[in-house]
Amino acid sequence: MKKIIFTLLIIFYSSAVLFLLALFYSSKSLAETNKSISDYFYIGKMESHNKHFTLFFKPREKAILARGENSNYINDYPQDLYFYDNILDKELPLVSYDWFPKTAKKFLLDYKYPVFPDDFAYYLLKDDNTLIMISAKKEISKNFKFDIKKQKLNIYNKKNNLNFIISTYSHNCGYESLNSEFSCNIYKPLIANNLIN
């Protein structure tokens, strides 16, 4: 019962925020809108906290034919998440359409349609190794946790100290030790360009 209420609250708050953002931004110019949205999201790319690497979305060279709810549709050049090592000057695919939909399907037994890497907002935690992937589609009921070093995808366990605030900011507050002061870490998500277009 708690799961259902939590899921309904997430859907309600996400829908409400998207509605308010659409209403608010409809009266602004495109330049002002992009500036305002980038205050809340990293759009297309973000640097790690320690500046050792950059995460960015890169469109695939071919369109993907996918099964939709009412009919098949073409996903025009879905975007994969890439890892760029700023020190070694090396680029590698991180969350790719080559493996992600098949792996995600193992966790999403109640969702019948394909998922793409650019269907998620990516929160990079302070350890610079953990990505929390929050679904941008309300039909997808689960979120993921991705270990960058191990290249391992798991279901995100919601029973921890990380709180997500209506799909934009995430915060983690508390004491690191008995001798430390109370502090909060605020995280902005990385999203693909097509989520705002």
N, C-alpha and C positions, 0 to 999 in steps of 0.2 A: 504494500500500500504506500509506503514511504517513497519507493522508487517511482511509482506512478505520479505521485504528487510532485516529486522533485522534477521529473521529466516535463510535466505540465507547466510547472513554474518556469523552467528554462525556456520552453517554447513560447509561453506567454510573454516573458520579459524580452526575449530576442525579437519577437514580432513587434512588440511595442516600441523597442528602440529603433528597429529598422523603419517603422512607420514615422516616428518622430524625426529621424535623420532625413528621410525622404521629404517630409513636410518642410523641415528647416532649410534644407539645401535647395529646394526647388526655387526659392526666391533669390538665390545667390548666383553670381557668375561662376563659370567653370573654374577659373583660376582660384577664386576664393574658396570654392568647394574642395578642390584638390589640396590646398594648403590646410584647410580645416581637417580633412580626413586624415592627412598624414600626421596630424597631431595625435591621433588615436590609434593608427595602424602603421606598420612598416609595409609599404606597398611595393611588391616586386623583389625587394632585397633588404637584408639587414646584416649588420656586423655583429660578431660575437661580443660578449661582455669584455673578454680579454684582448679583443682585436686580432686574434690569431687566424680567424676564418670568417668568411662571408657566406650567408645562405641566400640563394636567389632562385627565382623561377625562370625557366627557359622553355619556350614553346617547342613542341615536337615538330618534326619536319612533315609528318603526314597526319591527316585528319583521322579520327577514330569513329567507326560505325558502332553504335552502342544500342542496346535494347532499352526502350523507354516505357513509360506506364501505358500509353495508348498506342504507340507505334515506335518503330526504330528511328533513331535520330543520329545525326552526325555531330560529334563534338569537334568543332573546328580547332585543331591544333591545341590539344590540352597541354597544360604546362606541368613539367616535372620540377621537383625541388632539387637543386644542385648545391654542392659544397665546394667552395673555392678556398684553398689553403693560401692565406696571404703571405706566409713565410716561404713555402716551397713553390709558389706560383703554379699551382696544380688545380685542375677542375675535375670533379667527379660527380656522377649522378647519385643522389642520396635517397629520395623517395620518388620512384619512377613508375610509370605505367607498365613497364616490363614485368614488375613483380607485385606492385602494391594492390591492384584490384583482387588478384587471386588470394593473397594473404589476408586482406581485409575481409573477404567473403567468409573465411573460416570463423571470424568473430561476429559477423553480421548475418546470422542465420535468419533473422526476421525481415531482412531487406533484400528484395529480389533483383535489384538493378545494379549496374556497375557503379563503382565509386572511383573518383580520380584524385590524384594528389592535390590538385588545386581546389578541391571541394572542402578543404579544411583551413582553419586559422592555426598557425604554428607559434606556440609560446616557447622560446628558448629560456630555460631556467639558468640560474646563476652558476651552476656547475659547468656550463658550456658543453654539456654532453646530452642532456635530456630535452627532448621536444615533446610538449604536450600538444596533441592535435585535437582541436575542438571542431566538430562538424559544423559547416555553414548551412547544411541542409537539415531542416527540421524533421524530415522523415527518417534520418539516420539517428538511431537511438543511443549509439555508443560512441565514445571518444577514445583516442589512442594515446599511448606513450611510446616514444621511439628513442632507443638508445643509439646515439650516433656512432660511438666507437665499436659497439658490438653489432651494429646494423640489425637490431632486433625490434620488432613491433609487438606490442602487447596492449591489452585493454587498459585504459586509464582507470585506476582505482580512485573513486571519488572520496573515499574515507581518509583524507589526509589534511594537512594544514593549508593547502593551496585553495583559495576561493576565487572563483571566476565571477566577475561582475558584468553581467549582461553582454557577454561575447566581445567586450573591448578590452578593458584592463583586467589584469589578474593581480592579486596581491597575496603576499605571504608575510604575516606579521608575527612577531614574538621575540623572545630572548635567545641569543645564540648560546649563551652560557650563564652561569649564576652571576658572574662579574660584569656582564655586558648590559648595555642600555636597550630598552625596547626599541625595535626598528621594524620598518616595513619595506619589503622589496616590491616594486611595481613593475609589471611586465606588459609590454605592448606586443600584440601578435603580428606575425608576418602573414600577409594575405596576397593572393595572386591578383593581378590587374583585373581579370575578368569577374571577380567578385564585386567590384564597384562599378563596372560598366553596364 
